[in-house]
Amino acid sequence: MMTDLEVFRATLAHKRPDRLLYKASFTPDLLRRVKEHIGTDDVAGHYGYFSPVGVGLKAPEGLPPLDFSKYWANETLPEGTTINASGVAMVP
């Protein structure tokens, strides 16, 4: 059985791997270079691997954003820390 890397390399070489490439991810710089090389932003479509689609709930219009600051009230957070829309402390 081929390793994930071997499957990926075979896919790039347009050879038949022993299984389907399920997913691949790239660093931002490598993704930019791959897109330039293949001439499209659709990397998953180009190489034929799975590309998940996220379907989420939408908040009703006019609903103010949730305030998660109370959950962090007793914590000492570094200066510049922000709390994102999911309540995660984003430390710079």
PyMOL Python script that loads the backbone (N, CA, C, O; Angstrom):
from pymol import cmd

cmd.read_pdbstr("""\
ATOM      1  N   MET A   1       0.848  -1.185   0.000  1.00  0.00           N
ATOM      2  CA  MET A   1       0.000   0.000   0.000  1.00  0.00           C
ATOM      3  C   MET A   1       0.888   1.242   0.000  1.00  0.00           C
ATOM      4  O   MET A   1       1.900   1.298   0.699  1.00  0.00           O
ATOM      5  N   MET A   2       0.498   2.217  -0.784  1.00  0.00           N
ATOM      6  CA  MET A   2       1.272   3.450  -0.897  1.00  0.00           C
ATOM      7  C   MET A   2       1.050   4.336   0.329  1.00  0.00           C
ATOM      8  O   MET A   2      -0.024   4.323   0.931  1.00  0.00           O
ATOM      9  N   THR A   3       2.072   5.097   0.686  1.00  0.00           N
ATOM     10  CA  THR A   3       1.917   6.089   1.744  1.00  0.00           C
ATOM     11  C   THR A   3       1.126   7.275   1.184  1.00  0.00           C
ATOM     12  O   THR A   3       0.950   7.395  -0.029  1.00  0.00           O
ATOM     13  N   ASP A   4       0.653   8.142   2.072  1.00  0.00           N
ATOM     14  CA  ASP A   4      -0.072   9.339   1.629  1.00  0.00           C
ATOM     15  C   ASP A   4       0.785  10.175   0.684  1.00  0.00           C
ATOM     16  O   ASP A   4       0.298  10.686  -0.324  1.00  0.00           O
ATOM     17  N   LEU A   5       2.062  10.307   1.020  1.00  0.00           N
ATOM     18  CA  LEU A   5       2.964  11.097   0.178  1.00  0.00           C
ATOM     19  C   LEU A   5       3.128  10.453  -1.198  1.00  0.00           C
ATOM     20  O   LEU A   5       3.152  11.154  -2.209  1.00  0.00           O
ATOM     21  N   GLU A   6       3.240   9.142  -1.241  1.00  0.00           N
ATOM     22  CA  GLU A   6       3.365   8.448  -2.527  1.00  0.00           C
ATOM     23  C   GLU A   6       2.094   8.612  -3.367  1.00  0.00           C
ATOM     24  O   GLU A   6       2.166   8.795  -4.582  1.00  0.00           O
ATOM     25  N   VAL A   7       0.936   8.545  -2.713  1.00  0.00           N
ATOM     26  CA  VAL A   7      -0.334   8.758  -3.421  1.00  0.00           C
ATOM     27  C   VAL A   7      -0.374  10.167  -3.990  1.00  0.00           C
ATOM     28  O   VAL A   7      -0.779  10.370  -5.135  1.00  0.00           O
ATOM     29  N   PHE A   8       0.048  11.142  -3.188  1.00  0.00           N
ATOM     30  CA  PHE A   8       0.069  12.536  -3.632  1.00  0.00           C
ATOM     31  C   PHE A   8       1.007  12.709  -4.826  1.00  0.00           C
ATOM     32  O   PHE A   8       0.642  13.337  -5.820  1.00  0.00           O
ATOM     33  N   ARG A   9       2.202  12.157  -4.727  1.00  0.00           N
ATOM     34  CA  ARG A   9       3.182  12.291  -5.814  1.00  0.00           C
ATOM     35  C   ARG A   9       2.698  11.601  -7.093  1.00  0.00           C
ATOM     36  O   ARG A   9       2.896  12.119  -8.192  1.00  0.00           O
ATOM     37  N   ALA A  10       2.069  10.444  -6.951  1.00  0.00           N
ATOM     38  CA  ALA A  10       1.530   9.751  -8.121  1.00  0.00           C
ATOM     39  C   ALA A  10       0.428  10.590  -8.771  1.00  0.00           C
ATOM     40  O   ALA A  10       0.344  10.675  -9.996  1.00  0.00           O
ATOM     41  N   THR A  11      -0.411  11.204  -7.944  1.00  0.00           N
ATOM     42  CA  THR A  11      -1.482  12.057  -8.466  1.00  0.00           C
ATOM     43  C   THR A  11      -0.893  13.226  -9.239  1.00  0.00           C
ATOM     44  O   THR A  11      -1.363  13.545 -10.331  1.00  0.00           O
ATOM     45  N   LEU A  12       0.128  13.866  -8.689  1.00  0.00           N
ATOM     46  CA  LEU A  12       0.769  14.983  -9.371  1.00  0.00           C
ATOM     47  C   LEU A  12       1.405  14.553 -10.689  1.00  0.00           C
ATOM     48  O   LEU A  12       1.459  15.332 -11.640  1.00  0.00           O
ATOM     49  N   ALA A  13       1.880  13.322 -10.742  1.00  0.00           N
ATOM     50  CA  ALA A  13       2.526  12.805 -11.951  1.00  0.00           C
ATOM     51  C   ALA A  13       1.508  12.206 -12.929  1.00  0.00           C
ATOM     52  O   ALA A  13       1.885  11.636 -13.953  1.00  0.00           O
ATOM     53  N   HIS A  14       0.225  12.337 -12.608  1.00  0.00           N
ATOM     54  CA  HIS A  14      -0.860  11.791 -13.445  1.00  0.00           C
ATOM     55  C   HIS A  14      -0.725  10.288 -13.629  1.00  0.00           C
ATOM     56  O   HIS A  14      -1.018   9.748 -14.696  1.00  0.00           O
ATOM     57  N   LYS A  15      -0.272   9.615 -12.561  1.00  0.00           N
ATOM     58  CA  LYS A  15      -0.191   8.157 -12.535  1.00  0.00           C
ATOM     59  C   LYS A  15      -1.313   7.637 -11.643  1.00  0.00           C
ATOM     60  O   LYS A  15      -1.868   8.381 -10.834  1.00  0.00           O
ATOM     61  N   ARG A  16      -1.640   6.372 -11.793  1.00  0.00           N
ATOM     62  CA  ARG A  16      -2.734   5.793 -11.022  1.00  0.00           C
ATOM     63  C   ARG A  16      -2.212   5.296  -9.673  1.00  0.00           C
ATOM     64  O   ARG A  16      -1.463   4.320  -9.629  1.00  0.00           O
ATOM     65  N   PRO A  17      -2.595   5.954  -8.568  1.00  0.00           N
ATOM     66  CA  PRO A  17      -2.199   5.465  -7.247  1.00  0.00           C
ATOM     67  C   PRO A  17      -3.052   4.255  -6.863  1.00  0.00           C
ATOM     68  O   PRO A  17      -4.026   3.933  -7.544  1.00  0.00           O
ATOM     69  N   ASP A  18      -2.681   3.589  -5.770  1.00  0.00           N
ATOM     70  CA  ASP A  18      -3.448   2.411  -5.360  1.00  0.00           C
ATOM     71  C   ASP A  18      -4.732   2.762  -4.611  1.00  0.00           C
ATOM     72  O   ASP A  18      -5.526   1.878  -4.288  1.00  0.00           O
ATOM     73  N   ARG A  19      -4.933   4.032  -4.338  1.00  0.00           N
ATOM     74  CA  ARG A  19      -6.171   4.494  -3.702  1.00  0.00           C
ATOM     75  C   ARG A  19      -6.364   5.952  -4.072  1.00  0.00           C
ATOM     76  O   ARG A  19      -5.459   6.593  -4.606  1.00  0.00           O
ATOM     77  N   LEU A  20      -7.540   6.469  -3.786  1.00  0.00           N
ATOM     78  CA  LEU A  20      -7.843   7.860  -4.112  1.00  0.00           C
ATOM     79  C   LEU A  20      -7.197   8.804  -3.118  1.00  0.00           C
ATOM     80  O   LEU A  20      -7.100   8.511  -1.926  1.00  0.00           O
ATOM     81  N   LEU A  21      -6.765   9.927  -3.625  1.00  0.00           N
ATOM     82  CA  LEU A  21      -6.262  10.986  -2.764  1.00  0.00           C
ATOM     83  C   LEU A  21      -7.478  11.670  -2.149  1.00  0.00           C
ATOM     84  O   LEU A  21      -8.268  12.290  -2.862  1.00  0.00           O
ATOM     85  N   TYR A  22      -7.632  11.562  -0.843  1.00  0.00           N
ATOM     86  CA  TYR A  22      -8.810  12.095  -0.169  1.00  0.00           C
ATOM     87  C   TYR A  22      -8.736  13.603   0.005  1.00  0.00           C
ATOM     88  O   TYR A  22      -9.697  14.317  -0.284  1.00  0.00           O
ATOM     89  N   LYS A  23      -7.599  14.084   0.474  1.00  0.00           N
ATOM     90  CA  LYS A  23      -7.453  15.504   0.799  1.00  0.00           C
ATOM     91  C   LYS A  23      -5.984  15.854   0.801  1.00  0.00           C
ATOM     92  O   LYS A  23      -5.143  15.029   1.158  1.00  0.00           O
ATOM     93  N   ALA A  24      -5.676  17.060   0.408  1.00  0.00           N
ATOM     94  CA  ALA A  24      -4.314  17.571   0.502  1.00  0.00           C
ATOM     95  C   ALA A  24      -4.394  19.003   0.998  1.00  0.00           C
ATOM     96  O   ALA A  24      -5.348  19.718   0.694  1.00  0.00           O
ATOM     97  N   SER A  25      -3.411  19.414   1.747  1.00  0.00           N
ATOM     98  CA  SER A  25      -3.369  20.804   2.198  1.00  0.00           C
ATOM     99  C   SER A  25      -1.965  21.338   1.947  1.00  0.00           C
ATOM    100  O   SER A  25      -1.005  20.577   1.832  1.00  0.00           O
ATOM    101  N   PHE A  26      -1.868  22.643   1.864  1.00  0.00           N
ATOM    102  CA  PHE A  26      -0.628  23.287   1.481  1.00  0.00           C
ATOM    103  C   PHE A  26      -0.356  24.485   2.372  1.00  0.00           C
ATOM    104  O   PHE A  26      -1.282  25.082   2.921  1.00  0.00           O
ATOM    105  N   THR A  27       0.909  24.834   2.516  1.00  0.00           N
ATOM    106  CA  THR A  27       1.240  26.101   3.157  1.00  0.00           C
ATOM    107  C   THR A  27       0.761  27.206   2.212  1.00  0.00           C
ATOM    108  O   THR A  27       0.609  26.959   1.016  1.00  0.00           O
ATOM    109  N   PRO A  28       0.520  28.408   2.720  1.00  0.00           N
ATOM    110  CA  PRO A  28       0.036  29.473   1.834  1.00  0.00           C
ATOM    111  C   PRO A  28       0.929  29.711   0.622  1.00  0.00           C
ATOM    112  O   PRO A  28       0.429  29.911  -0.485  1.00  0.00           O
ATOM    113  N   ASP A  29       2.260  29.691   0.822  1.00  0.00           N
ATOM    114  CA  ASP A  29       3.165  29.933  -0.301  1.00  0.00           C
ATOM    115  C   ASP A  29       3.102  28.803  -1.318  1.00  0.00           C
ATOM    116  O   ASP A  29       3.075  29.059  -2.522  1.00  0.00           O
ATOM    117  N   LEU A  30       3.079  27.549  -0.849  1.00  0.00           N
ATOM    118  CA  LEU A  30       3.004  26.426  -1.780  1.00  0.00           C
ATOM    119  C   LEU A  30       1.667  26.431  -2.520  1.00  0.00           C
ATOM    120  O   LEU A  30       1.629  26.138  -3.715  1.00  0.00           O
ATOM    121  N   LEU A  31       0.575  26.756  -1.837  1.00  0.00           N
ATOM    122  CA  LEU A  31      -0.726  26.827  -2.495  1.00  0.00           C
ATOM    123  C   LEU A  31      -0.703  27.869  -3.610  1.00  0.00           C
ATOM    124  O   LEU A  31      -1.224  27.627  -4.698  1.00  0.00           O
ATOM    125  N   ARG A  32      -0.105  29.020  -3.342  1.00  0.00           N
ATOM    126  CA  ARG A  32       0.015  30.068  -4.365  1.00  0.00           C
ATOM    127  C   ARG A  32       0.787  29.541  -5.574  1.00  0.00           C
ATOM    128  O   ARG A  32       0.375  29.746  -6.716  1.00  0.00           O
ATOM    129  N   ARG A  33       1.911  28.859  -5.317  1.00  0.00           N
ATOM    130  CA  ARG A  33       2.736  28.356  -6.417  1.00  0.00           C
ATOM    131  C   ARG A  33       2.039  27.237  -7.196  1.00  0.00           C
ATOM    132  O   ARG A  33       2.161  27.163  -8.419  1.00  0.00           O
ATOM    133  N   VAL A  34       1.308  26.366  -6.490  1.00  0.00           N
ATOM    134  CA  VAL A  34       0.569  25.303  -7.179  1.00  0.00           C
ATOM    135  C   VAL A  34      -0.501  25.922  -8.078  1.00  0.00           C
ATOM    136  O   VAL A  34      -0.656  25.514  -9.229  1.00  0.00           O
ATOM    137  N   LYS A  35      -1.233  26.899  -7.563  1.00  0.00           N
ATOM    138  CA  LYS A  35      -2.266  27.568  -8.374  1.00  0.00           C
ATOM    139  C   LYS A  35      -1.659  28.223  -9.604  1.00  0.00           C
ATOM    140  O   LYS A  35      -2.229  28.143 -10.692  1.00  0.00           O
ATOM    141  N   GLU A  36      -0.520  28.864  -9.446  1.00  0.00           N
ATOM    142  CA  GLU A  36       0.158  29.474 -10.592  1.00  0.00           C
ATOM    143  C   GLU A  36       0.570  28.404 -11.599  1.00  0.00           C
ATOM    144  O   GLU A  36       0.435  28.596 -12.808  1.00  0.00           O
ATOM    145  N   HIS A  37       1.070  27.284 -11.100  1.00  0.00           N
ATOM    146  CA  HIS A  37       1.564  26.209 -11.968  1.00  0.00           C
ATOM    147  C   HIS A  37       0.427  25.563 -12.780  1.00  0.00           C
ATOM    148  O   HIS A  37       0.583  25.296 -13.971  1.00  0.00           O
ATOM    149  N   ILE A  38      -0.718  25.315 -12.119  1.00  0.00           N
ATOM    150  CA  ILE A  38      -1.808  24.632 -12.826  1.00  0.00           C
ATOM    151  C   ILE A  38      -2.745  25.604 -13.532  1.00  0.00           C
ATOM    152  O   ILE A  38      -3.564  25.192 -14.353  1.00  0.00           O
ATOM    153  N   GLY A  39      -2.627  26.901 -13.212  1.00  0.00           N
ATOM    154  CA  GLY A  39      -3.420  27.909 -13.908  1.00  0.00           C
ATOM    155  C   GLY A  39      -4.857  28.032 -13.463  1.00  0.00           C
ATOM    156  O   GLY A  39      -5.695  28.548 -14.204  1.00  0.00           O
ATOM    157  N   THR A  40      -5.158  27.565 -12.260  1.00  0.00           N
ATOM    158  CA  THR A  40      -6.516  27.684 -11.729  1.00  0.00           C
ATOM    159  C   THR A  40      -6.475  27.725 -10.211  1.00  0.00           C
ATOM    160  O   THR A  40      -5.519  27.254  -9.595  1.00  0.00           O
ATOM    161  N   ASP A  41      -7.519  28.290  -9.608  1.00  0.00           N
ATOM    162  CA  ASP A  41      -7.640  28.285  -8.153  1.00  0.00           C
ATOM    163  C   ASP A  41      -8.253  26.981  -7.648  1.00  0.00           C
ATOM    164  O   ASP A  41      -8.222  26.708  -6.448  1.00  0.00           O
ATOM    165  N   ASP A  42      -8.807  26.179  -8.547  1.00  0.00           N
ATOM    166  CA  ASP A  42      -9.486  24.933  -8.173  1.00  0.00           C
ATOM    167  C   ASP A  42      -8.493  23.776  -8.118  1.00  0.00           C
ATOM    168  O   ASP A  42      -8.472  22.915  -8.997  1.00  0.00           O
ATOM    169  N   VAL A  43      -7.678  23.772  -7.079  1.00  0.00           N
ATOM    170  CA  VAL A  43      -6.645  22.741  -6.941  1.00  0.00           C
ATOM    171  C   VAL A  43      -7.299  21.368  -6.753  1.00  0.00           C
ATOM    172  O   VAL A  43      -6.885  20.394  -7.382  1.00  0.00           O
ATOM    173  N   ALA A  44      -8.308  21.290  -5.898  1.00  0.00           N
ATOM    174  CA  ALA A  44      -8.976  20.005  -5.651  1.00  0.00           C
ATOM    175  C   ALA A  44      -9.602  19.470  -6.933  1.00  0.00           C
ATOM    176  O   ALA A  44      -9.483  18.280  -7.226  1.00  0.00           O
ATOM    177  N   GLY A  45     -10.259  20.319  -7.693  1.00  0.00           N
ATOM    178  CA  GLY A  45     -10.864  19.891  -8.941  1.00  0.00           C
ATOM    179  C   GLY A  45      -9.828  19.465  -9.963  1.00  0.00           C
ATOM    180  O   GLY A  45     -10.031  18.498 -10.698  1.00  0.00           O
ATOM    181  N   HIS A  46      -8.721  20.185 -10.009  1.00  0.00           N
ATOM    182  CA  HIS A  46      -7.664  19.864 -10.973  1.00  0.00           C
ATOM    183  C   HIS A  46      -7.071  18.479 -10.719  1.00  0.00           C
ATOM    184  O   HIS A  46      -6.858  17.697 -11.646  1.00  0.00           O
ATOM    185  N   TYR A  47      -6.810  18.191  -9.432  1.00  0.00           N
ATOM    186  CA  TYR A  47      -6.199  16.909  -9.096  1.00  0.00           C
ATOM    187  C   TYR A  47      -7.228  15.838  -8.731  1.00  0.00           C
ATOM    188  O   TYR A  47      -6.867  14.681  -8.515  1.00  0.00           O
ATOM    189  N   GLY A  48      -8.502  16.214  -8.663  1.00  0.00           N
ATOM    190  CA  GLY A  48      -9.562  15.243  -8.427  1.00  0.00           C
ATOM    191  C   GLY A  48      -9.658  14.713  -7.020  1.00  0.00           C
ATOM    192  O   GLY A  48     -10.014  13.551  -6.823  1.00  0.00           O
ATOM    193  N   TYR A  49      -9.350  15.534  -6.035  1.00  0.00           N
ATOM    194  CA  TYR A  49      -9.523  15.061  -4.668  1.00  0.00           C
ATOM    195  C   TYR A  49     -10.673  15.782  -3.985  1.00  0.00           C
ATOM    196  O   TYR A  49     -11.180  16.790  -4.479  1.00  0.00           O
ATOM    197  N   PHE A  50     -11.069  15.249  -2.849  1.00  0.00           N
ATOM    198  CA  PHE A  50     -12.210  15.727  -2.085  1.00  0.00           C
ATOM    199  C   PHE A  50     -12.019  17.175  -1.663  1.00  0.00           C
ATOM    200  O   PHE A  50     -10.948  17.554  -1.188  1.00  0.00           O
ATOM    201  N   SER A  51     -13.048  17.972  -1.834  1.00  0.00           N
ATOM    202  CA  SER A  51     -13.034  19.355  -1.386  1.00  0.00           C
ATOM    203  C   SER A  51     -14.285  19.585  -0.551  1.00  0.00           C
ATOM    204  O   SER A  51     -15.376  19.727  -1.102  1.00  0.00           O
ATOM    205  N   PRO A  52     -14.139  19.625   0.788  1.00  0.00           N
ATOM    206  CA  PRO A  52     -15.321  19.755   1.629  1.00  0.00           C
ATOM    207  C   PRO A  52     -16.035  21.081   1.422  1.00  0.00           C
ATOM    208  O   PRO A  52     -15.417  22.097   1.103  1.00  0.00           O
ATOM    209  N   VAL A  53     -17.329  21.050   1.608  1.00  0.00           N
ATOM    210  CA  VAL A  53     -18.149  22.250   1.513  1.00  0.00           C
ATOM    211  C   VAL A  53     -18.776  22.464   2.878  1.00  0.00           C
ATOM    212  O   VAL A  53     -19.438  21.575   3.414  1.00  0.00           O
ATOM    213  N   GLY A  54     -18.570  23.626   3.429  1.00  0.00           N
ATOM    214  CA  GLY A  54     -19.146  23.929   4.727  1.00  0.00           C
ATOM    215  C   GLY A  54     -20.506  24.601   4.585  1.00  0.00           C
ATOM    216  O   GLY A  54     -20.666  25.566   3.838  1.00  0.00           O
ATOM    217  N   VAL A  55     -21.458  24.081   5.301  1.00  0.00           N
ATOM    218  CA  VAL A  55     -22.786  24.678   5.318  1.00  0.00           C
ATOM    219  C   VAL A  55     -23.086  24.991   6.771  1.00  0.00           C
ATOM    220  O   VAL A  55     -23.176  24.094   7.609  1.00  0.00           O
ATOM    221  N   GLY A  56     -23.239  26.258   7.054  1.00  0.00           N
ATOM    222  CA  GLY A  56     -23.472  26.641   8.435  1.00  0.00           C
ATOM    223  C   GLY A  56     -24.755  27.437   8.594  1.00  0.00           C
ATOM    224  O   GLY A  56     -25.398  27.835   7.623  1.00  0.00           O
ATOM    225  N   LEU A  57     -25.089  27.646   9.814  1.00  0.00           N
ATOM    226  CA  LEU A  57     -26.274  28.444  10.128  1.00  0.00           C
ATOM    227  C   LEU A  57     -25.942  29.916  10.007  1.00  0.00           C
ATOM    228  O   LEU A  57     -24.813  30.331  10.270  1.00  0.00           O
ATOM    229  N   LYS A  58     -26.919  30.699   9.613  1.00  0.00           N
ATOM    230  CA  LYS A  58     -26.746  32.146   9.544  1.00  0.00           C
ATOM    231  C   LYS A  58     -27.593  32.787  10.637  1.00  0.00           C
ATOM    232  O   LYS A  58     -28.738  32.401  10.872  1.00  0.00           O
ATOM    233  N   ALA A  59     -27.003  33.769  11.294  1.00  0.00           N
ATOM    234  CA  ALA A  59     -27.739  34.497  12.324  1.00  0.00           C
ATOM    235  C   ALA A  59     -28.787  35.388  11.656  1.00  0.00           C
ATOM    236  O   ALA A  59     -28.576  35.873  10.544  1.00  0.00           O
ATOM    237  N   PRO A  60     -29.906  35.600  12.328  1.00  0.00           N
ATOM    238  CA  PRO A  60     -30.916  36.499  11.766  1.00  0.00           C
ATOM    239  C   PRO A  60     -30.350  37.906  11.564  1.00  0.00           C
ATOM    240  O   PRO A  60     -29.496  38.358  12.327  1.00  0.00           O
ATOM    241  N   GLU A  61     -30.830  38.583  10.539  1.00  0.00           N
ATOM    242  CA  GLU A  61     -30.370  39.953  10.276  1.00  0.00           C
ATOM    243  C   GLU A  61     -30.674  40.846  11.468  1.00  0.00           C
ATOM    244  O   GLU A  61     -31.727  40.741  12.097  1.00  0.00           O
ATOM    245  N   GLY A  62     -29.719  41.731  11.762  1.00  0.00           N
ATOM    246  CA  GLY A  62     -29.912  42.697  12.838  1.00  0.00           C
ATOM    247  C   GLY A  62     -29.550  42.164  14.214  1.00  0.00           C
ATOM    248  O   GLY A  62     -29.554  42.926  15.180  1.00  0.00           O
ATOM    249  N   LEU A  63     -29.237  40.878  14.332  1.00  0.00           N
ATOM    250  CA  LEU A  63     -28.872  40.315  15.629  1.00  0.00           C
ATOM    251  C   LEU A  63     -27.465  40.776  15.987  1.00  0.00           C
ATOM    252  O   LEU A  63     -26.533  40.558  15.213  1.00  0.00           O
ATOM    253  N   PRO A  64     -27.291  41.411  17.148  1.00  0.00           N
ATOM    254  CA  PRO A  64     -25.942  41.875  17.508  1.00  0.00           C
ATOM    255  C   PRO A  64     -25.018  40.676  17.733  1.00  0.00           C
ATOM    256  O   PRO A  64     -25.477  39.597  18.110  1.00  0.00           O
ATOM    257  N   PRO A  65     -23.710  40.869  17.499  1.00  0.00           N
ATOM    258  CA  PRO A  65     -22.778  39.764  17.714  1.00  0.00           C
ATOM    259  C   PRO A  65     -22.775  39.345  19.184  1.00  0.00           C
ATOM    260  O   PRO A  65     -23.000  40.166  20.074  1.00  0.00           O
ATOM    261  N   LEU A  66     -22.520  38.072  19.424  1.00  0.00           N
ATOM    262  CA  LEU A  66     -22.467  37.564  20.793  1.00  0.00           C
ATOM    263  C   LEU A  66     -21.245  38.126  21.508  1.00  0.00           C
ATOM    264  O   LEU A  66     -20.194  38.328  20.900  1.00  0.00           O
ATOM    265  N   ASP A  67     -21.394  38.374  22.792  1.00  0.00           N
ATOM    266  CA  ASP A  67     -20.299  38.912  23.597  1.00  0.00           C
ATOM    267  C   ASP A  67     -19.769  37.807  24.507  1.00  0.00           C
ATOM    268  O   ASP A  67     -20.415  37.438  25.488  1.00  0.00           O
ATOM    269  N   PHE A  68     -18.592  37.286  24.175  1.00  0.00           N
ATOM    270  CA  PHE A  68     -17.993  36.206  24.948  1.00  0.00           C
ATOM    271  C   PHE A  68     -17.022  36.717  26.006  1.00  0.00           C
ATOM    272  O   PHE A  68     -16.388  35.917  26.694  1.00  0.00           O
ATOM    273  N   SER A  69     -16.896  38.026  26.148  1.00  0.00           N
ATOM    274  CA  SER A  69     -15.900  38.586  27.065  1.00  0.00           C
ATOM    275  C   SER A  69     -16.115  38.125  28.511  1.00  0.00           C
ATOM    276  O   SER A  69     -15.146  37.995  29.259  1.00  0.00           O
ATOM    277  N   LYS A  70     -17.357  37.878  28.915  1.00  0.00           N
ATOM    278  CA  LYS A  70     -17.602  37.457  30.301  1.00  0.00           C
ATOM    279  C   LYS A  70     -16.946  36.112  30.611  1.00  0.00           C
ATOM    280  O   LYS A  70     -16.601  35.843  31.762  1.00  0.00           O
ATOM    281  N   TYR A  71     -16.770  35.260  29.585  1.00  0.00           N
ATOM    282  CA  TYR A  71     -16.138  33.971  29.807  1.00  0.00           C
ATOM    283  C   TYR A  71     -14.632  34.102  30.030  1.00  0.00           C
ATOM    284  O   TYR A  71     -13.994  33.187  30.550  1.00  0.00           O
ATOM    285  N   TRP A  72     -14.080  35.223  29.641  1.00  0.00           N
ATOM    286  CA  TRP A  72     -12.651  35.460  29.783  1.00  0.00           C
ATOM    287  C   TRP A  72     -12.354  36.480  30.898  1.00  0.00           C
ATOM    288  O   TRP A  72     -11.203  36.879  31.073  1.00  0.00           O
ATOM    289  N   ALA A  73     -13.370  36.898  31.641  1.00  0.00           N
ATOM    290  CA  ALA A  73     -13.231  37.969  32.641  1.00  0.00           C
ATOM    291  C   ALA A  73     -12.184  37.657  33.709  1.00  0.00           C
ATOM    292  O   ALA A  73     -11.491  38.571  34.156  1.00  0.00           O
ATOM    293  N   ASN A  74     -12.046  36.414  34.130  1.00  0.00           N
ATOM    294  CA  ASN A  74     -11.107  36.060  35.202  1.00  0.00           C
ATOM    295  C   ASN A  74      -9.755  35.588  34.680  1.00  0.00           C
ATOM    296  O   ASN A  74      -8.946  35.067  35.448  1.00  0.00           O
ATOM    297  N   GLU A  75      -9.502  35.761  33.391  1.00  0.00           N
ATOM    298  CA  GLU A  75      -8.246  35.333  32.784  1.00  0.00           C
ATOM    299  C   GLU A  75      -7.360  36.542  32.501  1.00  0.00           C
ATOM    300  O   GLU A  75      -7.856  37.623  32.185  1.00  0.00           O
ATOM    301  N   THR A  76      -6.069  36.355  32.615  1.00  0.00           N
ATOM    302  CA  THR A  76      -5.123  37.396  32.255  1.00  0.00           C
ATOM    303  C   THR A  76      -4.659  37.110  30.831  1.00  0.00           C
ATOM    304  O   THR A  76      -3.929  36.150  30.585  1.00  0.00           O
ATOM    305  N   LEU A  77      -5.090  37.949  29.906  1.00  0.00           N
ATOM    306  CA  LEU A  77      -4.747  37.762  28.501  1.00  0.00           C
ATOM    307  C   LEU A  77      -3.735  38.817  28.071  1.00  0.00           C
ATOM    308  O   LEU A  77      -3.794  39.950  28.548  1.00  0.00           O
ATOM    309  N   PRO A  78      -2.815  38.473  27.187  1.00  0.00           N
ATOM    310  CA  PRO A  78      -1.822  39.439  26.722  1.00  0.00           C
ATOM    311  C   PRO A  78      -2.485  40.638  26.038  1.00  0.00           C
ATOM    312  O   PRO A  78      -3.581  40.530  25.488  1.00  0.00           O
ATOM    313  N   GLU A  79      -1.809  41.763  26.084  1.00  0.00           N
ATOM    314  CA  GLU A  79      -2.308  42.977  25.436  1.00  0.00           C
ATOM    315  C   GLU A  79      -2.505  42.711  23.945  1.00  0.00           C
ATOM    316  O   GLU A  79      -1.682  42.057  23.303  1.00  0.00           O
ATOM    317  N   GLY A  80      -3.596  43.225  23.411  1.00  0.00           N
ATOM    318  CA  GLY A  80      -3.888  43.056  21.996  1.00  0.00           C
ATOM    319  C   GLY A  80      -4.725  41.821  21.684  1.00  0.00           C
ATOM    320  O   GLY A  80      -5.094  41.595  20.532  1.00  0.00           O
ATOM    321  N   THR A  81      -5.030  41.015  22.717  1.00  0.00           N
ATOM    322  CA  THR A  81      -5.851  39.828  22.505  1.00  0.00           C
ATOM    323  C   THR A  81      -7.276  40.243  22.158  1.00  0.00           C
ATOM    324  O   THR A  81      -7.843  41.149  22.769  1.00  0.00           O
ATOM    325  N   THR A  82      -7.839  39.565  21.168  1.00  0.00           N
ATOM    326  CA  THR A  82      -9.245  39.812  20.801  1.00  0.00           C
ATOM    327  C   THR A  82     -10.000  38.502  20.953  1.00  0.00           C
ATOM    328  O   THR A  82      -9.415  37.420  20.903  1.00  0.00           O
ATOM    329  N   ILE A  83     -11.298  38.616  21.138  1.00  0.00           N
ATOM    330  CA  ILE A  83     -12.170  37.443  21.234  1.00  0.00           C
ATOM    331  C   ILE A  83     -12.949  37.358  19.929  1.00  0.00           C
ATOM    332  O   ILE A  83     -13.676  38.289  19.584  1.00  0.00           O
ATOM    333  N   ASN A  84     -12.806  36.252  19.195  1.00  0.00           N
ATOM    334  CA  ASN A  84     -13.480  36.163  17.895  1.00  0.00           C
ATOM    335  C   ASN A  84     -14.962  35.819  18.052  1.00  0.00           C
ATOM    336  O   ASN A  84     -15.455  35.680  19.171  1.00  0.00           O
ATOM    337  N   ALA A  85     -15.657  35.686  16.945  1.00  0.00           N
ATOM    338  CA  ALA A  85     -17.106  35.462  16.944  1.00  0.00           C
ATOM    339  C   ALA A  85     -17.493  34.107  17.530  1.00  0.00           C
ATOM    340  O   ALA A  85     -18.663  33.881  17.842  1.00  0.00           O
ATOM    341  N   SER A  86     -16.526  33.205  17.681  1.00  0.00           N
ATOM    342  CA  SER A  86     -16.793  31.898  18.265  1.00  0.00           C
ATOM    343  C   SER A  86     -16.392  31.839  19.737  1.00  0.00           C
ATOM    344  O   SER A  86     -16.525  30.796  20.377  1.00  0.00           O
ATOM    345  N   GLY A  87     -15.900  32.961  20.279  1.00  0.00           N
ATOM    346  CA  GLY A  87     -15.501  33.028  21.670  1.00  0.00           C
ATOM    347  C   GLY A  87     -14.076  32.597  21.932  1.00  0.00           C
ATOM    348  O   GLY A  87     -13.695  32.395  23.086  1.00  0.00           O
ATOM    349  N   VAL A  88     -13.277  32.450  20.883  1.00  0.00           N
ATOM    350  CA  VAL A  88     -11.885  32.027  21.024  1.00  0.00           C
ATOM    351  C   VAL A  88     -10.995  33.263  21.194  1.00  0.00           C
ATOM    352  O   VAL A  88     -11.085  34.223  20.429  1.00  0.00           O
ATOM    353  N   ALA A  89     -10.132  33.214  22.219  1.00  0.00           N
ATOM    354  CA  ALA A  89      -9.193  34.314  22.454  1.00  0.00           C
ATOM    355  C   ALA A  89      -8.081  34.236  21.406  1.00  0.00           C
ATOM    356  O   ALA A  89      -7.357  33.243  21.324  1.00  0.00           O
ATOM    357  N   MET A  90      -7.960  35.281  20.618  1.00  0.00           N
ATOM    358  CA  MET A  90      -6.945  35.329  19.565  1.00  0.00           C
ATOM    359  C   MET A  90      -5.778  36.165  20.085  1.00  0.00           C
ATOM    360  O   MET A  90      -5.849  37.393  20.134  1.00  0.00           O
ATOM    361  N   VAL A  91      -4.713  35.483  20.468  1.00  0.00           N
ATOM    362  CA  VAL A  91      -3.543  36.130  21.057  1.00  0.00           C
ATOM    363  C   VAL A  91      -2.598  36.539  19.916  1.00  0.00           C
ATOM    364  O   VAL A  91      -2.238  35.701  19.089  1.00  0.00           O
ATOM    365  N   PRO A  92      -2.195  37.814  19.864  1.00  0.00           N
ATOM    366  CA  PRO A  92      -1.307  38.254  18.780  1.00  0.00           C
ATOM    367  C   PRO A  92       0.068  37.599  18.868  1.00  0.00           C
ATOM    368  O   PRO A  92       0.932  37.863  18.032  1.00  0.00           O
TER     369      PRO A  92
END
""", "prot")
cmd.dss("prot")
cmd.show_as("cartoon", "prot")
cmd.util.cbc("prot")
cmd.orient("prot")
